Amino acid sequence: MFLSLPRDPWKSLSASVISNNTTMNVFLLLTFSALICWVSADIRCHSCYKFPMIGCVDRKSCKLEEGHQCLSTNVYLGRMWIYSSFDCGSEKKPCREGINKTNDLTYNTTCCRRDSCNGFAPHSSPFQNFSFLILFAGFGIWLLN
């Protein structure tokens, strides 16, 4: 015959704690998700003028008005990029997606409606540019030897 061993009280206690922890984790996850959605209800766009070798000038963030879109405009002279403009669309300046040619300049405008969707890459510091230059110069000298 089989002997029945007494049930381990620690096993049932640990199973109960794990079950309660899982329930609490799900509750916290749902609460945190709802809080994030509530806080991020406003859509924000990047706003600046971006130039070659300089990066963004007058970098800001703007709140998108209801019914409008974030806009990005890249300006080219022929095939050469001149500058970019990032901003929030508004009544005065609605976003009209497309390509517009004026004189020799080509304006390529795109629109989007997500948070920070007209994002720009962070500008690099002069020290970072100089360090990359030194790195590539050293690599070139090493290749020549």
N, CA, C and O atoms as a GROMACS GRO file, in nm:
protein
  580
    1MET      N    1   0.082  -0.116   0.000
    1MET     CA    2   0.000   0.000   0.000
    1MET      C    3   0.088   0.124   0.000
    1MET      O    4   0.204   0.123   0.042
    2PHE      N    5   0.028   0.230  -0.048
    2PHE     CA    6   0.101   0.356  -0.055
    2PHE      C    7   0.081   0.436   0.072
    2PHE      O    8  -0.028   0.441   0.129
    3LEU      N    9   0.188   0.496   0.113
    3LEU     CA   10   0.179   0.584   0.229
    3LEU      C   11   0.159   0.727   0.180
    3LEU      O   12   0.228   0.772   0.089
    4SER      N   13   0.069   0.794   0.239
    4SER     CA   14   0.050   0.934   0.200
    4SER      C   15   0.136   1.020   0.292
    4SER      O   16   0.129   1.013   0.415
    5LEU      N   17   0.216   1.103   0.227
    5LEU     CA   18   0.303   1.192   0.303
    5LEU      C   19   0.226   1.319   0.337
    5LEU      O   20   0.137   1.359   0.262
    6PRO      N   21   0.258   1.380   0.446
    6PRO     CA   22   0.188   1.504   0.479
    6PRO      C   23   0.220   1.611   0.374
    6PRO      O   24   0.331   1.619   0.322
    7ARG      N   25   0.124   1.690   0.347
    7ARG     CA   26   0.137   1.797   0.249
    7ARG      C   27   0.232   1.904   0.302
    7ARG      O   28   0.225   1.942   0.418
    8ASP      N   29   0.321   1.952   0.214
    8ASP     CA   30   0.420   2.052   0.254
    8ASP      C   31   0.351   2.188   0.264
    8ASP      O   32   0.303   2.239   0.162
    9PRO      N   33   0.345   2.248   0.382
    9PRO     CA   34   0.276   2.377   0.396
    9PRO      C   35   0.348   2.489   0.322
    9PRO      O   36   0.285   2.586   0.280
   10TRP      N   37   0.480   2.478   0.304
   10TRP     CA   38   0.554   2.584   0.235
   10TRP      C   39   0.522   2.588   0.087
   10TRP      O   40   0.521   2.695   0.027
   11LYS      N   41   0.496   2.471   0.026
   11LYS     CA   42   0.462   2.467  -0.116
   11LYS      C   43   0.330   2.539  -0.142
   11LYS      O   44   0.320   2.618  -0.236
   12SER      N   45   0.231   2.512  -0.061
   12SER     CA   46   0.102   2.577  -0.083
   12SER      C   47   0.112   2.726  -0.055
   12SER      O   48   0.045   2.806  -0.121
   13LEU      N   49   0.193   2.765   0.042
   13LEU     CA   50   0.212   2.907   0.073
   13LEU      C   51   0.282   2.977  -0.043
   13LEU      O   52   0.241   3.087  -0.082
   14SER      N   53   0.387   2.916  -0.098
   14SER     CA   54   0.459   2.979  -0.208
   14SER      C   55   0.371   2.987  -0.333
   14SER      O   56   0.380   3.085  -0.406
   15ALA      N   57   0.287   2.887  -0.359
   15ALA     CA   58   0.195   2.892  -0.473
   15ALA      C   59   0.095   3.005  -0.455
   15ALA      O   60   0.060   3.072  -0.552
   16SER      N   61   0.049   3.026  -0.334
   16SER     CA   62  -0.045   3.134  -0.306
   16SER      C   63   0.021   3.270  -0.326
   16SER      O   64  -0.039   3.361  -0.383
   17VAL      N   65   0.146   3.284  -0.281
   17VAL     CA   66   0.218   3.411  -0.296
   17VAL      C   67   0.243   3.440  -0.443
   17VAL      O   68   0.227   3.553  -0.487
   18ILE      N   69   0.284   3.337  -0.520
   18ILE     CA   70   0.308   3.356  -0.663
   18ILE      C   71   0.180   3.397  -0.732
   18ILE      O   72   0.182   3.486  -0.817
   19SER      N   73   0.068   3.334  -0.698
   19SER     CA   74  -0.060   3.368  -0.758
   19SER      C   75  -0.097   3.513  -0.726
   19SER      O   76  -0.142   3.587  -0.814
   20ASN      N   77  -0.078   3.553  -0.601
   20ASN     CA   78  -0.108   3.691  -0.562
   20ASN      C   79  -0.014   3.789  -0.630
   20ASN      O   80  -0.057   3.897  -0.671
   21ASN      N   81   0.115   3.754  -0.643
   21ASN     CA   82   0.211   3.841  -0.711
   21ASN      C   83   0.174   3.859  -0.858
   21ASN      O   84   0.185   3.970  -0.911
   22THR      N   85   0.132   3.752  -0.923
   22THR     CA   86   0.093   3.760  -1.063
   22THR      C   87  -0.028   3.852  -1.079
   22THR      O   88  -0.031   3.935  -1.170
   23THR      N   89  -0.125   3.837  -0.993
   23THR     CA   90  -0.243   3.923  -0.997
   23THR      C   91  -0.204   4.068  -0.974
   23THR      O   92  -0.254   4.158  -1.044
   24MET      N   93  -0.117   4.093  -0.879
   24MET     CA   94  -0.073   4.229  -0.849
   24MET      C   95   0.007   4.286  -0.966
   24MET      O   96  -0.008   4.403  -1.000
   25ASN      N   97   0.092   4.204  -1.028
   25ASN     CA   98   0.170   4.252  -1.142
   25ASN      C   99   0.080   4.290  -1.259
   25ASN      O  100   0.104   4.392  -1.324
   26VAL      N  101  -0.021   4.210  -1.286
   26VAL     CA  102  -0.116   4.242  -1.393
   26VAL      C  103  -0.189   4.372  -1.361
   26VAL      O  104  -0.207   4.457  -1.448
   27PHE      N  105  -0.232   4.387  -1.237
   27PHE     CA  106  -0.302   4.508  -1.195
   27PHE      C  107  -0.211   4.631  -1.210
   27PHE      O  108  -0.255   4.734  -1.261
   28LEU      N  109  -0.087   4.620  -1.166
   28LEU     CA  110   0.007   4.732  -1.178
   28LEU      C  111   0.037   4.765  -1.324
   28LEU      O  112   0.048   4.882  -1.359
   29LEU      N  113   0.051   4.663  -1.408
   29LEU     CA  114   0.077   4.686  -1.549
   29LEU      C  115  -0.039   4.760  -1.615
   29LEU      O  116  -0.017   4.854  -1.691
   30LEU      N  117  -0.161   4.718  -1.587
   30LEU     CA  118  -0.278   4.785  -1.644
   30LEU      C  119  -0.290   4.928  -1.594
   30LEU      O  120  -0.322   5.019  -1.671
   31THR      N  121  -0.265   4.949  -1.466
   31THR     CA  122  -0.272   5.084  -1.409
   31THR      C  123  -0.167   5.174  -1.471
   31THR      O  124  -0.195   5.288  -1.507
   32PHE      N  125  -0.045   5.123  -1.482
   32PHE     CA  126   0.064   5.201  -1.539
   32PHE      C  127   0.036   5.234  -1.686
   32PHE      O  128   0.062   5.346  -1.730
   33SER      N  129  -0.018   5.138  -1.762
   33SER     CA  130  -0.051   5.161  -1.903
   33SER      C  131  -0.158   5.269  -1.917
   33SER      O  132  -0.147   5.356  -2.004
   34ALA      N  133  -0.259   5.264  -1.833
   34ALA     CA  134  -0.365   5.366  -1.838
   34ALA      C  135  -0.309   5.503  -1.804
   34ALA      O  136  -0.347   5.603  -1.865
   35LEU      N  137  -0.219   5.509  -1.707
   35LEU     CA  138  -0.157   5.636  -1.669
   35LEU      C  139  -0.074   5.693  -1.783
   35LEU      O  140  -0.081   5.813  -1.810
   36ILE      N  141   0.002   5.609  -1.850
   36ILE     CA  142   0.085   5.653  -1.963
   36ILE      C  143  -0.004   5.707  -2.074
   36ILE      O  144   0.026   5.812  -2.132
   37CYS      N  145  -0.112   5.638  -2.105
   37CYS     CA  146  -0.203   5.684  -2.210
   37CYS      C  147  -0.267   5.817  -2.173
   37CYS      O  148  -0.285   5.902  -2.259
   38TRP      N  149  -0.300   5.835  -2.047
   38TRP     CA  150  -0.364   5.959  -2.003
   38TRP      C  151  -0.265   6.075  -2.009
   38TRP      O  152  -0.300   6.184  -2.052
   39VAL      N  153  -0.141   6.051  -1.966
   39VAL     CA  154  -0.040   6.157  -1.964
   39VAL      C  155   0.000   6.196  -2.105
   39VAL      O  156   0.022   6.314  -2.132
   40SER      N  157   0.011   6.099  -2.196
   40SER     CA  158   0.061   6.127  -2.330
   40SER      C  159  -0.052   6.152  -2.430
   40SER      O  160  -0.033   6.128  -2.549
   41ALA      N  161  -0.166   6.199  -2.385
   41ALA     CA  162  -0.278   6.223  -2.475
   41ALA      C  163  -0.247   6.337  -2.572
   41ALA      O  164  -0.295   6.335  -2.685
   42ASP      N  165  -0.168   6.436  -2.529
   42ASP     CA  166  -0.131   6.547  -2.617
   42ASP      C  167  -0.019   6.502  -2.710
   42ASP      O  168   0.079   6.442  -2.667
   43ILE      N  169  -0.036   6.533  -2.838
   43ILE     CA  170   0.068   6.500  -2.935
   43ILE      C  171   0.160   6.620  -2.948
   43ILE      O  172   0.115   6.733  -2.965
   44ARG      N  173   0.289   6.594  -2.939
   44ARG     CA  174   0.389   6.699  -2.949
   44ARG      C  175   0.473   6.676  -3.074
   44ARG      O  176   0.497   6.562  -3.114
   45CYS      N  177   0.517   6.785  -3.135
   45CYS     CA  178   0.601   6.780  -3.255
   45CYS      C  179   0.731   6.853  -3.226
   45CYS      O  180   0.738   6.941  -3.141
   46HIS      N  181   0.835   6.814  -3.298
   46HIS     CA  182   0.961   6.886  -3.290
   46HIS      C  183   0.949   7.013  -3.373
   46HIS      O  184   0.876   7.016  -3.472
   47SER      N  185   1.022   7.116  -3.333
   47SER     CA  186   1.021   7.241  -3.407
   47SER      C  187   1.163   7.298  -3.410
   47SER      O  188   1.220   7.327  -3.305
   48CYS      N  189   1.219   7.313  -3.529
   48CYS     CA  190   1.350   7.375  -3.545
   48CYS      C  191   1.381   7.390  -3.693
   48CYS      O  192   1.310   7.338  -3.779
   49TYR      N  193   1.489   7.462  -3.722
   49TYR     CA  194   1.545   7.469  -3.856
   49TYR      C  195   1.678   7.395  -3.851
   49TYR      O  196   1.763   7.425  -3.767
   50LYS      N  197   1.696   7.298  -3.940
   50LYS     CA  198   1.818   7.215  -3.938
   50LYS      C  199   1.902   7.247  -4.061
   50LYS      O  200   1.856   7.238  -4.175
   51PHE      N  201   2.028   7.284  -4.036
   51PHE     CA  202   2.121   7.320  -4.142
   51PHE      C  203   2.238   7.221  -4.145
   51PHE      O  204   2.271   7.162  -4.043
   52PRO      N  205   2.300   7.203  -4.263
   52PRO     CA  206   2.416   7.114  -4.270
   52PRO      C  207   2.530   7.167  -4.182
   52PRO      O  208   2.551   7.288  -4.173
   53MET      N  209   2.601   7.077  -4.118
   53MET     CA  210   2.717   7.106  -4.034
   53MET      C  211   2.683   7.182  -3.905
   53MET      O  212   2.766   7.189  -3.815
   54ILE      N  213   2.563   7.238  -3.895
   54ILE     CA  214   2.524   7.315  -3.776
   54ILE      C  215   2.427   7.235  -3.691
   54ILE      O  216   2.436   7.234  -3.568
   55GLY      N  217   2.334   7.167  -3.756
   55GLY     CA  218   2.230   7.095  -3.684
   55GLY      C  219   2.108   7.183  -3.665
   55GLY      O  220   2.086   7.276  -3.742
   56CYS      N  221   2.029   7.153  -3.563
   56CYS     CA  222   1.905   7.226  -3.538
   56CYS      C  223   1.930   7.359  -3.468
   56CYS      O  224   2.006   7.366  -3.371
   57VAL      N  225   1.866   7.461  -3.519
   57VAL     CA  226   1.872   7.594  -3.460
   57VAL      C  227   1.735   7.625  -3.402
   57VAL      O  228   1.634   7.599  -3.467
   58ASP      N  229   1.730   7.680  -3.284
   58ASP     CA  230   1.605   7.716  -3.217
   58ASP      C  231   1.518   7.592  -3.193
   58ASP      O  232   1.400   7.589  -3.228
   59ARG      N  233   1.579   7.489  -3.134
   59ARG     CA  234   1.512   7.361  -3.109
   59ARG      C  235   1.406   7.377  -3.001
   59ARG      O  236   1.434   7.427  -2.892
   60LYS      N  237   1.283   7.334  -3.032
   60LYS     CA  238   1.170   7.342  -2.938
   60LYS      C  239   1.081   7.219  -2.955
   60LYS      O  240   1.108   7.132  -3.037
   61SER      N  241   0.976   7.217  -2.877
   61SER     CA  242   0.872   7.117  -2.891
   61SER      C  243   0.740   7.193  -2.888
   61SER      O  244   0.722   7.283  -2.806
   62CYS      N  245   0.648   7.159  -2.977
   62CYS     CA  246   0.521   7.230  -2.980
   62CYS      C  247   0.406   7.130  -2.967
   62CYS      O  248   0.418   7.014  -3.009
   63LYS      N  249   0.295   7.176  -2.909
   63LYS     CA  250   0.176   7.092  -2.892
   63LYS      C  251   0.091   7.103  -3.018
   63LYS      O  252   0.060   7.212  -3.064
   64LEU      N  253   0.054   6.987  -3.071
   64LEU     CA  254  -0.023   6.983  -3.194
   64LEU      C  255  -0.169   7.020  -3.167
   64LEU      O  256  -0.231   6.966  -3.075
   65GLU      N  257  -0.223   7.112  -3.247
   65GLU     CA  258  -0.363   7.152  -3.234
   65GLU      C  259  -0.452   7.041  -3.292
   65GLU      O  260  -0.410   6.964  -3.378
   66GLU      N  261  -0.574   7.035  -3.243
   66GLU     CA  262  -0.671   6.935  -3.288
   66GLU      C  263  -0.694   6.948  -3.439
   66GLU      O  264  -0.715   7.057  -3.490
   67GLY      N  265  -0.689   6.835  -3.509
   67GLY     CA  266  -0.716   6.833  -3.652
   67GLY      C  267  -0.598   6.869  -3.740
   67GLY      O  268  -0.613   6.880  -3.862
   68HIS      N  269  -0.481   6.888  -3.681
   68HIS     CA  270  -0.362   6.924  -3.760
   68HIS      C  271  -0.257   6.815  -3.749
   68HIS      O  272  -0.275   6.717  -3.677
   69GLN      N  273  -0.146   6.833  -3.821
   69GLN     CA  274  -0.040   6.733  -3.825
   69GLN      C  275   0.096   6.798  -3.805
   69GLN      O  276   0.115   6.917  -3.830
   70CYS      N  277   0.192   6.716  -3.758
   70CYS     CA  278   0.331   6.761  -3.752
   70CYS      C  279   0.383   6.767  -3.895
   70CYS      O  280   0.343   6.686  -3.980
   71LEU      N  281   0.472   6.862  -3.923
   71LEU     CA  282   0.524   6.870  -4.059
   71LEU      C  283   0.675   6.877  -4.061
   71LEU      O  284   0.740   6.931  -3.971
   72SER      N  285   0.730   6.820  -4.168
   72SER     CA  286   0.874   6.823  -4.196
   72SER      C  287   0.891   6.868  -4.339
   72SER      O  288   0.828   6.813  -4.429
   73THR      N  289   0.976   6.969  -4.361
   73THR     CA  290   1.002   7.017  -4.495
   73THR      C  291   1.152   7.013  -4.521
   73THR      O  292   1.230   7.073  -4.447
   74ASN      N  293   1.192   6.941  -4.624
   74ASN     CA  294   1.332   6.937  -4.667
   74ASN      C  295   1.345   7.022  -4.792
   74ASN      O  296   1.267   7.008  -4.885
   75VAL      N  297   1.445   7.111  -4.793
   75VAL     CA  298   1.464   7.204  -4.904
   75VAL      C  299   1.593   7.166  -4.977
   75VAL      O  300   1.699   7.149  -4.916
   76TYR      N  301   1.583   7.152  -5.109
   76TYR     CA  302   1.696   7.112  -5.192
   76TYR      C  303   1.721   7.215  -5.301
   76TYR      O  304   1.627   7.276  -5.352
   77LEU      N  305   1.848   7.233  -5.336
   77LEU     CA  306   1.888   7.311  -5.452
   77LEU      C  307   1.943   7.208  -5.550
   77LEU      O  308   2.057   7.162  -5.535
   78GLY      N  309   1.863   7.173  -5.649
   78GLY     CA  310   1.899   7.060  -5.734
   78GLY      C  311   1.889   6.933  -5.652
   78GLY      O  312   1.782   6.900  -5.601
   79ARG      N  313   2.002   6.860  -5.640
   79ARG     CA  314   2.004   6.738  -5.558
   79ARG      C  315   2.073   6.762  -5.425
   79ARG      O  316   2.087   6.669  -5.345
   80MET      N  317   2.115   6.885  -5.399
   80MET     CA  318   2.188   6.917  -5.276
   80MET      C  319   2.092   6.967  -5.168
   80MET      O  320   2.014   7.060  -5.190
   81TRP      N  321   2.098   6.903  -5.050
   81TRP     CA  322   2.014   6.942  -4.937
   81TRP      C  323   2.062   7.075  -4.881
   81TRP      O  324   2.181   7.091  -4.853
   82ILE      N  325   1.971   7.170  -4.864
   82ILE     CA  326   2.005   7.304  -4.813
   82ILE      C  327   1.971   7.314  -4.664
   82ILE      O  328   2.057   7.347  -4.583
   83TYR      N  329   1.846   7.286  -4.629
   83TYR     CA  330   1.804   7.287  -4.489
   83TYR      C  331   1.673   7.213  -4.474
   83TYR      O  332   1.607   7.179  -4.573
   84SER      N  333   1.635   7.187  -4.348
   84SER     CA  334   1.506   7.124  -4.316
   84SER      C  335   1.434   7.210  -4.214
   84SER      O  336   1.496   7.280  -4.134
   85SER      N  337   1.304   7.203  -4.217
   85SER     CA  338   1.220   7.275  -4.122
   85SER      C  339   1.124   7.176  -4.059
   85SER      O  340   1.056   7.100  -4.129
   86PHE      N  341   1.118   7.175  -3.926
   86PHE     CA  342   1.025   7.089  -3.851
   86PHE      C  343   0.934   7.180  -3.772
   86PHE      O  344   0.979   7.278  -3.712
   87ASP      N  345   0.803   7.149  -3.770
   87ASP     CA  346   0.709   7.237  -3.699
   87ASP      C  347   0.576   7.166  -3.676
   87ASP      O  348   0.554   7.054  -3.724
   88CYS      N  349   0.488   7.234  -3.602
   88CYS     CA  350   0.350   7.189  -3.581
   88CYS      C  351   0.262   7.255  -3.685
   88CYS      O  352   0.275   7.375  -3.712
   89GLY      N  353   0.172   7.178  -3.742
   89GLY     CA  354   0.074   7.238  -3.830
   89GLY      C  355  -0.026   7.319  -3.749
   89GLY      O  356  -0.053   7.288  -3.633
   90SER      N  357  -0.082   7.423  -3.810
   90SER     CA  358  -0.178   7.510  -3.742
   90SER      C  359  -0.273   7.569  -3.845
   90SER      O  360  -0.264   7.539  -3.964
   91GLU      N  361  -0.365   7.654  -3.798
   91GLU     CA  362  -0.457   7.722  -3.891
   91GLU      C  363  -0.378   7.807  -3.990
   91GLU      O  364  -0.409   7.808  -4.110
   92LYS      N  365  -0.277   7.879  -3.941
   92LYS     CA  366  -0.197   7.966  -4.028
   92LYS      C  367  -0.106   7.886  -4.120
   92LYS      O  368  -0.079   7.926  -4.233
   93LYS      N  369  -0.057   7.772  -4.070
   93LYS     CA  370   0.040   7.693  -4.144
   93LYS      C  371  -0.001   7.546  -4.146
   93LYS      O  372   0.060   7.463  -4.078
   94PRO      N  373  -0.106   7.511  -4.224
   94PRO     CA  374  -0.149   7.371  -4.229
   94PRO      C  375  -0.047   7.286  -4.306
   94PRO      O  376   0.025   7.337  -4.392
   95CYS      N  377  -0.042   7.159  -4.274
   95CYS     CA  378   0.052   7.069  -4.341
   95CYS      C  379  -0.010   7.021  -4.472
   95CYS      O  380  -0.115   6.958  -4.472
   96ARG      N  381   0.057   7.052  -4.580
   96ARG     CA  382   0.014   7.005  -4.712
   96ARG      C  383   0.128   6.921  -4.770
   96ARG      O  384   0.230   6.974  -4.814
   97GLU      N  385   0.108   6.790  -4.768
   97GLU     CA  386   0.212   6.698  -4.810
   97GLU      C  387   0.234   6.706  -4.960
   97GLU      O  388   0.139   6.715  -5.038
   98GLY      N  389   0.361   6.702  -5.001
   98GLY     CA  390   0.392   6.701  -5.144
   98GLY      C  391   0.523   6.769  -5.175
   98GLY      O  392   0.597   6.811  -5.086
   99ILE      N  393   0.550   6.778  -5.304
   99ILE     CA  394   0.673   6.840  -5.353
   99ILE      C  395   0.635   6.967  -5.426
   99ILE      O  396   0.548   6.966  -5.514
  100ASN      N  397   0.702   7.078  -5.391
  100ASN     CA  398   0.674   7.208  -5.450
  100ASN      C  399   0.805   7.266  -5.501
  100ASN      O  400   0.904   7.272  -5.428
  101LYS      N  401   0.807   7.309  -5.627
  101LYS     CA  402   0.928   7.369  -5.684
  101LYS      C  403   0.905   7.518  -5.701
  101LYS      O  404   0.810   7.561  -5.766
  102THR      N  405   0.996   7.597  -5.642
  102THR     CA  406   0.992   7.742  -5.655
  102THR      C  407   1.131   7.787  -5.698
  102THR      O  408   1.229   7.762  -5.629
  103ASN      N  409   1.139   7.853  -5.814
  103ASN     CA  410   1.268   7.890  -5.873
  103ASN      C  411   1.353   7.764  -5.885
  103ASN      O  412   1.311   7.668  -5.950
  104ASP      N  413   1.470   7.761  -5.826
  104ASP     CA  414   1.556   7.642  -5.833
  104ASP      C  415   1.545   7.556  -5.708
  104ASP      O  416   1.611   7.452  -5.700
  105LEU      N  417   1.463   7.596  -5.611
  105LEU     CA  418   1.451   7.522  -5.485
  105LEU      C  419   1.335   7.422  -5.492
  105LEU      O  420   1.229   7.451  -5.548
  106THR      N  421   1.357   7.305  -5.433
  106THR     CA  422   1.254   7.202  -5.424
  106THR      C  423   1.220   7.182  -5.278
  106THR      O  424   1.307   7.153  -5.196
  107TYR      N  425   1.092   7.197  -5.243
  107TYR     CA  426   1.043   7.180  -5.106
  107TYR      C  427   0.968   7.047  -5.099
  107TYR      O  428   0.866   7.029  -5.166
  108ASN      N  429   1.017   6.954  -5.018
  108ASN     CA  430   0.953   6.824  -5.000
  108ASN      C  431   0.893   6.820  -4.860
  108ASN      O  432   0.966   6.812  -4.761
  109THR      N  433   0.760   6.827  -4.850
  109THR     CA  434   0.692   6.833  -4.721
  109THR      C  435   0.621   6.701  -4.692
  109THR      O  436   0.550   6.647  -4.777
  110THR      N  437   0.642   6.650  -4.570
  110THR     CA  438   0.572   6.530  -4.524
  110THR      C  439   0.497   6.563  -4.396
  110THR      O  440   0.539   6.650  -4.319
  111CYS      N  441   0.387   6.494  -4.373
  111CYS     CA  442   0.302   6.517  -4.255
  111CYS      C  443   0.288   6.387  -4.176
  111CYS      O  444   0.295   6.278  -4.232
  112CYS      N  445   0.268   6.400  -4.046
  112CYS     CA  446   0.245   6.283  -3.961
  112CYS      C  447   0.164   6.326  -3.838
  112CYS      O  448   0.156   6.444  -3.806
  113ARG      N  449   0.105   6.227  -3.770
  113ARG     CA  450   0.015   6.258  -3.660
  113ARG      C  451   0.044   6.174  -3.536
  113ARG      O  452  -0.048   6.139  -3.462
  114ARG      N  453   0.171   6.141  -3.511
  114ARG     CA  454   0.210   6.068  -3.390
  114ARG      C  455   0.301   6.156  -3.306
  114ARG      O  456   0.354   6.257  -3.355
  115ASP      N  457   0.320   6.119  -3.183
  115ASP     CA  458   0.404   6.197  -3.092
  115ASP      C  459   0.549   6.196  -3.140
  115ASP      O  460   0.608   6.090  -3.158
  116SER      N  461   0.605   6.314  -3.160
  116SER     CA  462   0.745   6.333  -3.204
  116SER      C  463   0.776   6.259  -3.333
  116SER      O  464   0.888   6.211  -3.351
  117CYS      N  465   0.680   6.248  -3.423
  117CYS     CA  466   0.700   6.172  -3.546
  117CYS      C  467   0.784   6.246  -3.648
  117CYS      O  468   0.843   6.184  -3.737
  118ASN      N  469   0.792   6.379  -3.637
  118ASN     CA  470   0.876   6.454  -3.729
  118ASN      C  471   1.014   6.472  -3.667
  118ASN      O  472   1.077   6.578  -3.678
  119GLY      N  473   1.059   6.366  -3.601
  119GLY     CA  474   1.183   6.370  -3.524
  119GLY      C  475   1.305   6.393  -3.608
  119GLY      O  476   1.309   6.363  -3.727
  120PHE      N  477   1.404   6.447  -3.543
  120PHE     CA  478   1.532   6.472  -3.606
  120PHE      C  479   1.639   6.404  -3.524
  120PHE      O  480   1.623   6.384  -3.403
  121ALA      N  481   1.745   6.368  -3.588
  121ALA     CA  482   1.856   6.303  -3.518
  121ALA      C  483   1.923   6.404  -3.427
  121ALA      O  484   1.932   6.522  -3.462
  122PRO      N  485   1.969   6.361  -3.311
  122PRO     CA  486   2.038   6.454  -3.223
  122PRO      C  487   2.164   6.505  -3.288
  122PRO      O  488   2.235   6.431  -3.356
  123HIS      N  489   2.192   6.633  -3.269
  123HIS     CA  490   2.310   6.690  -3.331
  123HIS      C  491   2.436   6.646  -3.256
  123HIS      O  492   2.435   6.629  -3.134
  124SER      N  493   2.542   6.628  -3.332
  124SER     CA  494   2.666   6.585  -3.270
  124SER      C  495   2.746   6.706  -3.224
  124SER      O  496   2.736   6.814  -3.282
  125SER      N  497   2.824   6.686  -3.123
  125SER     CA  498   2.905   6.794  -3.068
  125SER      C  499   3.029   6.813  -3.155
  125SER      O  500   3.069   6.719  -3.224
  126PRO      N  501   3.091   6.932  -3.152
  126PRO     CA  502   3.215   6.953  -3.227
  126PRO      C  503   3.325   6.854  -3.185
  126PRO      O  504   3.403   6.809  -3.269
  127PHE      N  505   3.330   6.821  -3.056
  127PHE     CA  506   3.429   6.725  -3.008
  127PHE      C  507   3.408   6.589  -3.072
  127PHE      O  508   3.503   6.520  -3.109
  128GLN      N  509   3.280   6.549  -3.086
  128GLN     CA  510   3.249   6.420  -3.148
  128GLN      C  511   3.291   6.421  -3.294
  128GLN      O  512   3.348   6.323  -3.343
  129ASN      N  513   3.264   6.531  -3.366
  129ASN     CA  514   3.306   6.540  -3.506
  129ASN      C  515   3.457   6.531  -3.517
  129ASN      O  516   3.509   6.461  -3.604
  130PHE      N  517   3.529   6.603  -3.430
  130PHE     CA  518   3.675   6.603  -3.431
  130PHE      C  519   3.730   6.464  -3.400
  130PHE      O  520   3.827   6.421  -3.462
  131SER      N  521   3.669   6.395  -3.304
  131SER     CA  522   3.719   6.262  -3.268
  131SER      C  523   3.699   6.163  -3.383
  131SER      O  524   3.785   6.078  -3.406
  132PHE      N  525   3.588   6.173  -3.457
  132PHE     CA  526   3.569   6.087  -3.573
  132PHE      C  527   3.672   6.119  -3.682
  132PHE      O  528   3.722   6.028  -3.748
  133LEU      N  529   3.703   6.246  -3.700
  133LEU     CA  530   3.803   6.286  -3.799
  133LEU      C  531   3.939   6.227  -3.764
  133LEU      O  532   4.007   6.172  -3.851
  134ILE      N  533   3.979   6.237  -3.638
  134ILE     CA  534   4.107   6.182  -3.592
  134ILE      C  535   4.108   6.030  -3.609
  134ILE      O  536   4.208   5.972  -3.651
  135LEU      N  537   3.996   5.966  -3.574
  135LEU     CA  538   3.986   5.820  -3.587
  135LEU      C  539   4.006   5.776  -3.731
  135LEU      O  540   4.083   5.683  -3.757
  136PHE      N  541   3.938   5.841  -3.825
  136PHE     CA  542   3.951   5.802  -3.965
  136PHE      C  543   4.088   5.838  -4.021
  136PHE      O  544   4.141   5.764  -4.104
  137ALA      N  545   4.147   5.948  -3.977
  137ALA     CA  546   4.282   5.983  -4.021
  137ALA      C  547   4.381   5.878  -3.972
  137ALA      O  548   4.468   5.835  -4.048
  138GLY      N  549   4.369   5.838  -3.847
  138GLY     CA  550   4.457   5.735  -3.792
  138GLY      C  551   4.441   5.603  -3.865
  138GLY      O  552   4.538   5.533  -3.893
  139PHE      N  553   4.316   5.568  -3.896
  139PHE     CA  554   4.289   5.444  -3.969
  139PHE      C  555   4.350   5.450  -4.109
  139PHE      O  556   4.404   5.351  -4.157
  140GLY      N  557   4.342   5.567  -4.175
  140GLY     CA  558   4.401   5.584  -4.308
  140GLY      C  559   4.552   5.571  -4.305
  140GLY      O  560   4.611   5.507  -4.392
  141ILE      N  561   4.615   5.631  -4.204
  141ILE     CA  562   4.761   5.620  -4.191
  141ILE      C  563   4.800   5.476  -4.165
  141ILE      O  564   4.900   5.428  -4.219
  142TRP      N  565   4.723   5.407  -4.083
  142TRP     CA  566   4.752   5.266  -4.053
  142TRP      C  567   4.741   5.181  -4.180
  142TRP      O  568   4.821   5.090  -4.200
  143LEU      N  569   4.641   5.210  -4.265
  143LEU     CA  570   4.626   5.134  -4.389
  143LEU      C  571   4.742   5.159  -4.485
  143LEU      O  572   4.782   5.068  -4.558
  144LEU      N  573   4.797   5.281  -4.485
  144LEU     CA  574   4.908   5.313  -4.575
  144LEU      C  575   5.037   5.242  -4.535
  144LEU      O  576   5.124   5.219  -4.619
  145ASN      N  577   5.051   5.208  -4.409
  145ASN     CA  578   5.175   5.141  -4.363
  145ASN      C  579   5.175   4.996  -4.391
  145ASN      O  580   5.272   4.926  -4.359
   0.00000   0.00000   0.00000
